[in-house]
Amino acid sequence: MRALKRRPTGFFARADLPTRGASIPTPSSAVREDIAIRDRRVADRVQKFPESVIREMTRIAALHGAVNLAQGYPDFEPPQELTEAAKRALDGGYNQYSITWGARELRDAIARRAKAFNGIDADPESNLVVTCGSTEAMMAAMLSLINEGDEAVIFEPFYENYGPDAIVSGARPRYVRMAWPDWTVDEESLKAAFTDRTKVLILNTPNNPTGKVFARDELRTIADLCTDHDVVAVTDEIYEHIVFDGARHVSLATIGDMADRTITINGLSKTYSATGWRVGWAIAPKTLANAMRRTHDFLTVGAPHPLQIAAVAALSLPESYYAELARSYQAKRDVFVRGLRDAGLDCRPPGGAYYVMAEFDRFPFDDDWAFAMYLVERLRVAVVPGSSFYGDPVEGRRYVRFMFSKRDETLREAISRLADLRDVP
């Protein structure tokens, strides 16, 4: 592990602290350029969204030698079984294209795992599409479903990609607020989001950025609404094995008749700590899978063949691997949430995934960008401004998102740095 760059002794001097009662504005270094690209050759749709704030904060973290608790990737390696399988695949002749929608070996393994863990029946020949990560799977799903002007119901706060996914595909987002602090969903607001233009509902459970794990009764309500309005659900279940306190992940496709109207998306990145491999997949009804295969073909042709073969080893790991994964992350969560609270931040332990949304109302910062830049520039800890997870950025201006998919020593260092928040008047 690369040694963490520590701030110089005396860096956080008393002179650097804000005056009591003063409001700390967004630092000039954090003032973002207008998202418009002033060149008429650039498509209008691309001018409707900025670059990824998450990836932007990773770059800012590198500039300041900060502990990166912004972007959701670990600082530890995938299981050895996975990396060894990749080496064998590279040496074993799997270096040309696979079948466009996925190597048969991997599709078979996905189908077995989906049946055993999720209770989803999937025919490897007709219900599966292997993609370049779950990100491509989501975009391929939206491009395959949406006509210009269709509406997409999206729970907010939401993973920031979903907004551009909707814009690029031509959908109009209809946001349904999950309420702080427990991220509850108002059933009447959810019902009101469905109209005669609703084509898709996007569901991420366990949720990024909140850590909410949707309960079975909530999923039943969602399923009923999708059925009543003839809506397709696209579910991002990439954190399905990272759940805490005895919770159990439930796939929407297993509720009622939702298997016929659900695209279930998953991948290697989070469960197997291989975010750079970019291997994901979608399970869908035959006609929808066929449409996604066409879209996927002309987006990327196919996911990396040797890494697909290696993924078979990941999906063959024993159940003890998944139990230990959840146990390890729960221990990290408990330590990290305690550290955030000790630093004066308001947050709740997430039920799943590896993120914490925290409120910073007790601190005198104008908004989330001011606070995030203060953390990265002064305390050398990078986080994500909460506004990037909302359709209306104003709604997220009192929150920042932390992630805890790090080694214990990395988290301890981050907590130590964040403890200096106690000196802020």
N, C-alpha and C positions, 0 to 999 in steps of 0.2 A: 504493500500500500504506500502510495506517495505520501510523504510527510505533509501534514497540514501546515500551511503558512500562518504563523501566529502574528497577531498585530504587535507592533513595537510596544515596549514598556511605556506606559504613560500616554498611549495613543488616545484613550478615552479620558482626556483631561477634563477637569471641572470647567475650564473655559469653553469646552465644546458642548456643554450641556445647555439645553434651552432655558431661557428665563422662565421662572414660574409664571404660569398663566398665559404665556405666549403661545401663539399658534405657529407650528413649523410648516412652512409651505413646501411644495414639491421642489426639490433641488433642481437647478437649471440643467444638470446632467440627465435628469429624468424626463425633461419636457420632450414629448415625442413629436416627430414630424407629422404633419397632416398626412393622412393615409392616401390621399389622392396622388396618383402618379401623373404629373402634368405633361402627358404626352398622348395626343389623340389616337396614336396607334394602339394604345393599351385598352383592352376590353373594359367596358363599364363595370362588369360584374367583379373584376379583380380590384377595382377601386372602392368596393364596398366593404372590404375587410383589411385589417392591418396584418403585418407579419405576426407569427405566433409570439405572444408575450412570454410563454413558458420558455421557449428556445431563446428569446431575447435575454431573459434573465440569466440563462446559463452563460451566455457570452459576457454579460456584465459581471457575473460571479468570477469568471476567469480573469477579467481585467483587474479585479480587486483582491484576488487570492482568497476568495470567500468560500466557506463551506456551502456547497450547492444543495440546498434543500428546496430548490425550485422545480427542476425537471425530474420526472419520476423514473429514475433509473438507479440501480444499486451500485455500490462500490465494491461488490464482491462478485465472484465468478459463478457461472451456471454450474449445475451438477456435473461432476466429472464424467458420468455416463454419457452426457450430452456432447461434451467437447471431444471425447474419445470417439464417439460415433461419427462426428463430423470429420475427424481425421481419416477414419476408415472409408467414409464416403468419398472424400477427395481423392484417396488413393485407389478407390474401387471402381472408377470409371463412370461416376455420376456427374460429369462435368459439362454435359450438353443439356439442351432443353428437356424438361419433363413434358408429359402431357399437359396441355395448357391449363386445365383446371385442377391439376395436382397429380403427383405420383400416386399410383394405385396403392402402394404400400402405406403411404401416409393417410390416404382417404379411408382405407380399411381400419387403421389405428384410431382415427378420429371417430369413426362410426362406433367402434367398440367402446371407446371411452365415453362418448355421449350417451350410449345406452346404459352403461354401468353406473356412471355418476349422475347424469342429468335425467335419465329416464326418457331420453329422446330417441325415437327410432329414425335412423337415417340410412338410406341406401347409398353406398359409396359411388355407385354409377349414376345416380340421378338427383341426389339431394345435396351434394357437397361441391364447394368451390374453394380451392386453396389459393390464397392471395399473398401479396407482398405486405404482410402485417395486417392487423385488424383495421388500421387506418384506411388502407385501400379497400378492404371489405366493406367498410361503411360507405365510402364514396361510390363504390361500384353498386351497392344496394340502392343508394339514393338516385344515381343516374339511371338505374334500371326501372325505377318506380315512378319518378316524379315527372309530371308535365308542367310546363310553365304556368305558374299561378296556383298550383296545388298547395295545400297547407300541411305543415309538419308540426305536430305537438311535441314540445321539448320541455322536459323538467329543468328548472333553473334553481340554483346555479348548475351549470352544465360544463362538461369537458369542452374546451374552447374550440376544438375542431368542428363541432356540430353546427355552429353558426355558418362558417364558410362552406361546409358540406351542403347546407340548405341553399345558400346563395348560388353556388356554382351549379347545383342541380335545377335551380329555378323555383325552389319552394319558398313559401312565405312562412317563417317561423311563428308559432303560437306558443308563447312561453307560459308554463304553469309553475308558480313559485312554490318552492319548498321553504318552510318558515323556520328561521333561526329561533331557538338554538337546537332543536331536535330534528329539524328538517322534515317536518310533517307536511303532508299534502292535503289541502282543503278539497274535499270531494266535489263540492259545488263548483269551485273554480276549475277543476279538472273537467267536469261535464260541460262547462261553458266554453271550454277551448275547442270542443268538437263542433264542426259545422258541416255543411254539405260540400265544402271544398277540402275537407280533411282527407288526406291520402295515406299519411304515415304518422306513426308515433315512435319516437326514439326513446328507449329506456336503457339506462346504464345502472346496473346493479351487480355487485356493490358499486356505489357511486363515487366517481371522481368529479368534483373535489370534496364532497361532504363526508364520505364514508358511510352514507346511509345504505342499509340493506333493506330492500323492499320486502315487506312481510307478505305472507300468502293472501291475507284478506285484501291488501292493497292491490296485489296482482290480479285478484279476482275482479275487483272493480275495473281495473284497466282492461282486462279481457272482455268483460261485458260491454264496455264502451266501444272497444275495437270491433266486436261482433255486431253490435247494433248499428254502427256507422260504416261497416264494411271497410275497415282501416287495417293496413298491414303494420305490424309492430316490428321494428328493427331493434334488436336487443344487443347491447355491448356487455358481454359477461366476462371480460378479460380478467377480472379480479375474483372469479368465482371461488377459488380455493383460499382466498385471504379473508376469512371471516372469523369473528371473535366471540368470546363469551358463550360458546356452545351453539351459536346460530348456525343455521343451515341455509345454504344458497338454494333458491328455487328458480328454475327456468320458466319463463312465461309460456314457452311452447308446450309445457306440460299441463297447463291450466285449461280445463274445458276442451274446446275445439281449436285452441290457438295454434296447434301444430300446422294447421292449414293456412295460417295467415301470419306466421312469425318467421323472420330471418334471424337466426341466432349466430352471433359473431364472437369469435374467440381467437386465441393465438398463443404463441410461446412466450411473449415478452415478459409478462409479470409473474406467472406461476413458476417459470423456469429461469428467471433472471437472465434473459437473453434478448434484451431490447434492441440490440443492433443486428439481430439476425433477420428481422422482417419476414417472419413466416406467420401467417394468420389463416383463418378460414371462416366460411359461412355455411350454415346448415339451413336449407330452405325447401319449401314445396317445389316440386319438379319444375313447374312452369317458371317460377321465380328464379330458381337455380339456373335454369337454361338462359334466362335473360341476363343474369349476372355473369355467366360464363362468357357471353358475347362481349359484354362491357369490359370485363377483366382482360379478355384476350387483347383488346385494342388499347388498353391502358398500359399493360406491363408485359404481356405475352405469358409470363409465368413467374412464380416465386423461385428463388435459388434452389436448383435441384439437389445438390449435396446436403443442404441444410434441411430440405424436406425429408430426406432419408434419415438424417440424424434426429429429426423430430419424432420419428417412430420410437426411438429409444426413450425419449422424454415421456411419451404417452404410455410407455410400458413400465414406468417406475412403480414401486409398490405403494400401497395405501399409506404406509408409514411415512413416506416422503411428504405427502400432503398434510398429514397430521403435524409433523414437525415444522413444516412451513408456517402453518397457522399459529402454532405455539410460539415459534420464534418471533413472528411479527407481533403477536399480542404482547409479548414481553417488551419489545421495543416500544410499542404504543404506550404501554403503561408508564415506562420511564420517561418517555418524551412528553407526554401530556402533563405529567407531574412537573417536569422542567419548565414547560410553557406557563403553567399556572403560577409556579414560584416566581417567574419573571414578571408576572402581572398581567398576563394575557388571559382572556376569557375564552374557553373552548370546552367542548365535550369530547369524551373518548369516542372515536369513530367505531361503528359496528363492523366495518370491513374496509378493504383496500388499505393503502398506506399513506393517507393524507389527513391533515387536520386543518379545518377552517377555524381561524381564530379572530376574535374581535379585539380591537385595540382602543376602545373608547376612552379608557382612563389616561391615555397618552395624548399630548397636545399636537397632533399632526393634522394637517388639513385634509388629507385623504390617503387612500391606500398606496398610491405611488410615492407620496412623501415618506410614508412609514417604510415601505419596501426599500427605497433608496437609502434611507437612514440606516437601515439594518445592513445593507450590503456595503455601503461606503464607510460606515463608522464601526459597526460591530463585526463586519466580515461574515455575515450570514445572508445567503440569498433565498428569497421567498418569491411567491407570485402574487401580485396585486389582485385583490378579489374582484375588481371590476371586470377583469377579463373573462369571468365566468357568468356574466349577466348580459341579457339583451340590452338593457338600459344600464350603462356603466355606473350611473349614480347609485343604483341599488346595492352595488358591491363595494362602495368606497370606504366602508368601515371594517373590511375584512382583508386578511391575507391568507394564503394557503402555504402550509408547511408540508413536507414529505419526510417520512422516516425510514425509507428503504436504504439504510446505511448500516455499516458496521457499528457495533456498540461504541467503539472508541471514537468514531466520527460523531455520533450523536452526543456523546459526553462532551466533546469539544464544542459542538454547537450550543449545547445547553450552558456551558461555561461562558461562552461569549454573550449569549442572550441574557444571562444574569445581570449584565451591566445595565439592562433596561430599568432595574430597580433604582438606579441613580437618576433617572429622568424624573424631574419634579412633577 
